[in-house]
Amino acid sequence: MKSCKVEGCDRPVAGRGLCHMHYKRWARHGDPEVTMVKKECKVAGCERRHFCKGYCEPHYRRMRKEKALEEEINQINQQNKI
């Protein structure tokens, strides 16, 4: 049985000459040896780690809360127009 082509890995080949783990890393990041891509929050000046949709956890929760409030206000305004 063939083993993974990544140096030091002796797991069996799953696809493209890579074991399952290294194949998934290649498919996700384009490099089978990447272990973790460090992303930062996309809010200017914030250096916290990415949590969801490009935001850190506090900014993501704030954005969701503001969006929910905005949708509620729009819904009330539409009801008042009827």
Summary of the structure (lengths in Angstrom):
residues: 82
radius of gyration: 22.2
end to end distance: 71.3
largest distance: 71.3
contacts: 178
relative contact order: 0.09
helix: 43%
strand: 10%
